Amino acid sequence: MTPDRRWHLECLSGDPADLHAASARLVAAPDQAPSVRLLAASSTAIVLGSAQNPDQVDVDRASRAGTAIVRRCSGGGAVLIAPRRAVWVDVLVPRGHPRWDDDIGRAGWWLGEAWVAALASTGLDGGLVHRGALMRTQWSDRICFAGLGPGEVTIGGRKVVGISQRRTKTGALFQCVALVSWDPVALLEVLALTDAEREQAAGDLLAVARGVGPSRAERLGAALFDHLD
């Protein structure tokens, strides 16, 4: 039987913890189909990378802010997810699919190019796919948008799309986020930092990323699906 190579689309909304748990189950399943999941968070959460130290979050601050603490199955630093504040797309590529690549560094380049095309189709030109090694900064171990990894997209030197990856023996899950607006302060408020560190980070991070804007965000997930091949 010829494997199904068509992209299957799901549009889901719900609690970030539940959505992440479902994606983790999907990539661990033995029989996979190429899938695109457009995900909308119904509540606010700080989402940690799979290997990130949970002590980097101030639990009391997060609780007071009404921010849940969630861990995803892919790597990288923290992302703040909230209703209507992010375009969140999970893409599952089974082994054997034409878009599968054994090279983990190169594996997401094609997806970055699809994001560039999707952004351009919604009026945001100038996207570039990062094809070099992981670029770290003082804050990148804590915050996703403070660093730059292979396949991620920048415009004018500012990160627009973050991509983290989880690979198993059956496939690869790419977890993508484009923020509606870049507000490092909201994320820093729930991290375990001193007041001096929080003030420094707010200044350091102000110009490292940018959002796509509310009107563009409404169309961007569907535009990405249209540009996958």
C-alpha positions as CSV (number, residue, x, y, z in Angstrom):
1,M,0.0,0.0,0.0
2,T,1.3,3.4,-1.0
3,P,1.8,5.7,2.1
4,D,-0.6,8.7,2.3
5,R,1.5,11.8,1.5
6,R,-1.2,14.3,1.6
7,W,-1.3,16.8,4.4
8,H,-4.2,16.3,6.8
9,L,-5.5,19.5,8.5
10,E,-7.0,19.8,12.0
11,C,-8.1,23.0,13.7
12,L,-8.4,22.7,17.4
13,S,-8.8,24.9,20.4
14,G,-8.4,24.1,24.1
15,D,-6.2,24.2,27.1
16,P,-2.5,24.4,26.2
17,A,-1.5,21.5,28.3
18,D,-4.1,19.2,26.6
19,L,-3.1,20.4,23.1
20,H,0.6,19.7,23.8
21,A,-0.2,16.3,25.3
22,A,-2.1,15.4,22.2
23,S,0.8,16.4,19.9
24,A,3.2,14.3,22.0
25,R,0.9,11.3,21.6
26,L,0.6,11.9,17.9
27,V,4.4,11.9,17.2
28,A,4.8,8.8,19.4
29,A,2.1,6.8,17.5
30,P,3.4,3.9,15.3
31,D,1.2,4.8,12.3
32,Q,1.3,8.4,11.3
33,A,0.0,10.5,8.5
34,P,1.5,13.9,7.5
35,S,-0.5,16.3,9.6
36,V,-0.9,20.0,10.2
37,R,-2.6,21.1,13.4
38,L,-3.7,24.7,13.8
39,L,-4.0,25.2,17.5
40,A,-5.7,28.0,19.5
41,A,-5.1,28.3,23.2
42,S,-8.1,28.9,25.4
43,S,-6.0,30.0,28.4
44,T,-2.6,31.5,29.2
45,A,0.4,29.3,29.8
46,I,4.2,29.5,29.8
47,V,5.3,26.6,27.7
48,L,8.7,25.2,28.6
49,G,11.0,23.2,26.3
50,S,11.4,19.5,26.9
51,A,14.8,19.8,28.7
52,Q,14.2,23.2,30.2
53,N,14.8,23.6,34.0
54,P,11.4,24.2,35.7
55,D,13.1,26.3,38.3
56,Q,13.4,29.0,35.7
57,V,9.7,29.8,36.3
58,D,8.6,31.7,39.4
59,V,5.6,29.6,40.4
60,D,4.1,32.2,42.7
61,R,4.3,34.9,40.1
62,A,2.8,32.6,37.4
63,S,-0.1,31.7,39.8
64,R,-0.9,35.3,40.6
65,A,-0.9,36.1,36.8
66,G,-3.2,33.2,36.1
67,T,-0.5,31.6,33.9
68,A,-0.3,27.8,33.8
69,I,3.1,26.0,33.5
70,V,3.2,23.5,30.6
71,R,6.0,21.4,29.2
72,R,6.1,20.6,25.5
73,C,7.8,17.5,24.0
74,S,10.1,19.5,21.8
75,G,13.2,21.5,22.8
76,G,14.1,25.1,23.1
77,G,13.3,27.9,25.5
78,A,10.0,29.2,27.0
79,V,7.1,30.7,25.0
80,L,4.1,32.5,26.4
81,I,0.9,31.3,24.8
82,A,-2.4,33.1,25.3
83,P,-5.7,33.4,23.5
84,R,-5.4,35.4,20.3
85,R,-1.7,36.2,21.1
86,A,0.0,33.5,18.9
87,V,-0.3,31.6,15.7
88,W,0.5,28.1,16.9
89,V,0.9,25.3,14.3
90,D,2.2,21.7,14.8
91,V,3.4,19.9,11.7
92,L,4.0,16.1,11.8
93,V,6.3,14.6,9.2
94,P,6.4,10.8,9.1
95,R,9.6,9.0,8.2
96,G,9.5,8.2,4.5
97,H,7.6,11.3,3.6
98,P,9.3,13.5,0.9
99,R,9.8,16.2,3.5
100,W,11.6,13.9,6.0
101,D,15.3,14.7,6.4
102,D,17.8,12.6,8.5
103,D,19.8,15.7,9.1
104,I,18.2,17.3,12.2
105,G,19.8,20.7,11.4
106,R,18.5,20.8,7.8
107,A,15.2,19.1,8.5
108,G,13.2,22.3,9.2
109,W,14.5,24.5,6.3
110,W,11.6,23.6,4.0
111,L,9.1,24.5,6.7
112,G,10.8,27.8,7.3
113,E,10.4,28.5,3.5
114,A,6.7,27.7,3.7
115,W,6.4,30.2,6.6
116,V,8.2,32.8,4.5
117,A,5.8,32.2,1.6
118,A,2.8,32.3,4.0
119,L,3.9,35.6,5.6
120,A,4.4,37.1,2.1
121,S,1.0,36.0,1.0
122,T,-0.5,37.9,4.0
123,G,1.6,41.1,3.2
124,L,4.6,40.6,5.3
125,D,7.6,40.4,3.0
126,G,11.4,40.0,3.6
127,G,11.4,36.8,5.5
128,L,14.6,34.8,5.7
129,V,15.2,31.2,6.8
130,H,18.1,30.7,9.2
131,R,20.3,27.9,7.8
132,G,23.2,28.2,10.2
133,A,23.9,26.7,13.6
134,L,21.9,27.5,16.7
135,M,22.6,31.1,17.7
136,R,22.6,31.5,21.5
137,T,22.3,34.6,23.6
138,Q,22.4,35.4,27.3
139,W,18.7,34.7,27.4
140,S,18.1,32.0,24.8
141,D,18.3,29.1,27.3
142,R,15.3,30.6,29.0
143,I,13.3,32.2,26.2
144,C,12.7,30.8,22.7
145,F,12.6,34.1,20.9
146,A,15.9,35.2,22.3
147,G,17.8,32.7,20.2
148,L,17.7,31.5,16.6
149,G,17.7,28.0,15.3
150,P,17.8,26.2,11.9
151,G,14.6,26.8,9.9
152,E,13.4,29.7,12.0
153,V,12.3,32.9,10.2
154,T,13.5,36.5,10.7
155,I,12.5,39.7,9.1
156,G,14.8,42.7,9.3
157,G,17.0,40.7,11.7
158,R,14.1,40.1,14.1
159,K,12.7,36.6,14.8
160,V,9.2,36.1,13.6
161,V,8.6,32.4,13.7
162,G,10.0,30.0,16.3
163,I,10.3,26.3,15.5
164,S,11.1,23.5,17.9
165,Q,11.5,19.8,16.9
166,R,10.8,16.4,18.4
167,R,12.0,13.4,16.5
168,T,11.1,9.7,17.1
169,K,11.7,6.5,15.3
170,T,8.4,7.1,13.4
171,G,8.5,10.8,12.5
172,A,9.3,14.4,13.4
173,L,7.0,16.9,15.1
174,F,7.7,20.6,14.3
175,Q,6.1,22.9,16.8
176,C,5.8,26.4,15.4
177,V,4.8,29.8,16.9
178,A,4.4,33.2,15.3
179,L,3.5,35.8,17.9
180,V,0.8,38.4,17.3
181,S,2.9,40.9,19.1
182,W,6.3,40.7,20.8
183,D,6.0,41.6,24.5
184,P,9.0,40.2,26.4
185,V,7.8,41.9,29.6
186,A,4.8,39.6,29.9
187,L,7.0,36.5,29.7
188,L,9.7,37.9,32.0
189,E,7.1,38.7,34.7
190,V,6.7,34.9,35.4
191,L,10.3,33.9,35.1
192,A,12.5,33.4,38.2
193,L,14.6,36.5,37.9
194,T,15.8,39.3,40.1
195,D,14.3,42.7,39.5
196,A,17.7,43.8,38.0
197,E,17.8,40.8,35.7
198,R,14.2,41.4,34.7
199,E,14.9,45.0,33.8
200,Q,18.1,44.1,31.9
201,A,16.3,41.4,29.9
202,A,13.4,43.7,29.0
203,G,15.9,46.0,27.4
204,D,18.0,43.3,25.8
205,L,15.1,41.5,24.3
206,L,13.0,44.4,23.0
207,A,14.4,44.3,19.5
208,V,15.1,40.6,19.0
209,A,11.7,39.7,17.7
210,R,8.5,41.1,16.2
211,G,4.9,40.1,15.9
212,V,2.8,39.6,12.8
213,G,-0.2,41.7,13.9
214,P,-3.8,40.7,14.7
215,S,-5.3,40.9,11.2
216,R,-2.5,38.9,9.7
217,A,-2.6,36.3,12.5
218,E,-6.2,35.4,11.6
219,R,-5.1,34.3,8.1
220,L,-1.6,33.0,8.7
221,G,-2.2,29.4,9.8
222,A,-4.4,28.7,6.7
223,A,-1.9,30.4,4.5
224,L,0.9,28.2,5.8
225,F,-1.2,25.1,5.1
226,D,-1.7,26.4,1.5
227,H,2.0,26.7,1.0
228,L,3.0,23.2,2.1
229,D,3.8,20.7,-0.6
